[in-house]
Amino acid sequence: MHLDGLVVKIAGRSFWLCRAVDQRSVVLEEILQSRRDKRAATQLLVKLIQRWGFVP
């Protein structure tokens, strides 16, 4: 698994689209945040754990 992040513009504002992707390029979870910080990364990992029961 690896984490992928990119900047997208929506209505003139910049947002970070963060995705967790497995070895077969299947998107496991994604989150759209206005900031790229520790809180955003933690939120993505918490969502992964809630959905899958563990971090793949």
C-alpha positions in Angstrom: 0.0 0.0 0.0 1.1 3.5 -0.6 -0.4 7.0 -0.1 -0.9 9.3 -3.0 -1.7 13.0 -2.9 -2.4 15.7 -5.4 -3.7 19.2 -5.5 -7.1 19.9 -7.1 -8.8 23.2 -7.6 -12.5 23.5 -6.9 -14.2 26.9 -7.3 -10.8 28.6 -7.3 -9.7 27.1 -4.0 -6.9 24.5 -3.7 -7.6 21.2 -1.9 -5.5 18.0 -1.3 -6.9 14.7 -2.6 -5.2 12.0 -0.6 -5.7 8.3 -1.6 -4.5 5.0 -0.2 -3.8 2.6 -3.0 -2.9 -1.1 -2.8 -0.4 -3.1 -5.0 -3.0 -3.7 -7.7 -3.8 0.1 -8.0 -7.1 -0.3 -6.3 -8.1 2.8 -4.3 -8.8 1.7 -0.7 -9.8 5.1 0.7 -9.7 8.7 -0.3 -10.2 12.0 1.4 -10.4 15.6 0.3 -8.8 18.2 2.7 -8.1 21.9 2.5 -4.8 21.3 4.4 -2.0 18.8 4.1 -0.9 18.2 7.7 -0.7 15.6 10.4 -4.4 15.8 11.2 -5.3 15.1 7.6 -3.0 12.0 7.5 -4.3 10.7 10.8 -7.9 11.1 9.5 -7.1 9.1 6.4 -5.5 6.3 8.5 -8.4 6.2 10.9 -10.9 5.9 8.0 -8.8 3.0 6.7 -8.8 1.2 10.0 -12.6 1.7 10.4 -13.3 0.4 6.9 -10.9 -2.5 6.8 -10.3 -3.3 10.5 -6.5 -2.7 10.0 -4.1 -0.8 7.8 -3.4 -3.0 4.8 
